């Protein structure tokens, strides 16, 4: 692996052969939270970015998160 490789969270998870459930257990969150981070539904907190990086054996700056989806406003 290239030490400076930058990939999305989903790409890193798949490269490490982890399911959302397995990564969630390593980070201490639910698999739904992992899904939300991978799809841009919600951003991870800084402490969770560190936990993700550790679980994936990469530096935090090597993980790209998708743009956040706009919240739907009730009419």
C-alpha positions as CSV (number, residue, x, y, z in Angstrom):
1,X,0.0,0.0,0.0
2,X,1.2,3.5,-0.8
3,X,1.6,5.4,2.5
4,X,0.1,8.5,0.9
5,X,-2.9,6.8,-0.7
6,X,-6.1,8.7,-0.2
7,X,-9.5,6.9,-0.6
8,X,-13.1,7.3,0.5
9,X,-14.2,5.7,3.7
10,X,-16.1,3.0,1.7
11,X,-13.0,2.2,-0.4
12,X,-10.8,1.9,2.7
13,X,-13.4,-0.4,4.4
14,X,-13.7,-2.6,1.3
15,X,-9.9,-2.7,0.8
16,X,-9.5,-3.9,4.4
17,X,-12.3,-6.5,3.6
18,X,-14.5,-5.2,6.4
19,X,-18.3,-5.1,6.5
20,X,-20.0,-2.0,7.8
21,X,-20.9,-4.0,10.9
22,X,-17.3,-5.1,11.5
23,X,-16.0,-1.5,11.1
24,X,-18.7,-0.2,13.3
25,X,-17.7,-2.7,16.1
26,X,-14.1,-1.5,15.8
27,X,-15.1,2.1,16.0
28,X,-17.8,1.7,18.7
29,X,-20.8,3.0,16.6
30,X,-23.7,1.3,14.8
31,X,-23.5,0.0,11.2
32,X,-26.1,2.6,10.3
33,X,-23.7,5.3,11.4
34,X,-21.0,3.9,9.2
35,X,-23.5,3.9,6.3
36,X,-24.4,7.5,7.0
37,X,-20.8,8.5,6.9
38,X,-20.2,6.7,3.7
39,X,-23.2,8.2,1.9
40,X,-22.9,11.8,3.2
41,X,-26.0,11.6,5.4
42,X,-24.0,12.7,8.4
43,X,-20.4,13.7,9.1
44,X,-18.3,11.8,11.6
45,X,-17.0,13.7,14.7
46,X,-13.3,14.3,15.0
47,X,-12.8,11.6,17.6
48,X,-14.5,9.1,15.4
49,X,-12.3,10.0,12.4
50,X,-9.3,9.1,14.6
51,X,-11.0,5.8,15.5
52,X,-11.8,5.1,11.9
53,X,-8.2,5.8,10.9
54,X,-6.9,3.5,13.6
55,X,-9.3,0.7,12.7
56,X,-8.3,1.0,9.0
57,X,-4.6,1.4,9.7
58,X,-4.3,4.7,7.9
59,X,-3.7,8.4,8.8
60,X,-6.9,10.4,9.3
61,X,-6.0,12.6,6.4
62,X,-6.0,9.6,4.0
63,X,-9.8,9.2,4.5
64,X,-12.1,11.2,2.2
65,X,-15.8,11.7,3.2
66,X,-18.5,12.4,0.7
67,X,-20.1,15.9,0.6
68,X,-23.0,16.1,3.0
69,X,-26.4,15.7,1.5
70,X,-28.7,18.8,2.1
71,X,-31.2,18.3,4.8
72,X,-34.8,18.2,3.6
73,X,-36.9,21.0,5.1
74,X,-40.5,20.3,6.1
75,X,-43.0,22.5,4.3
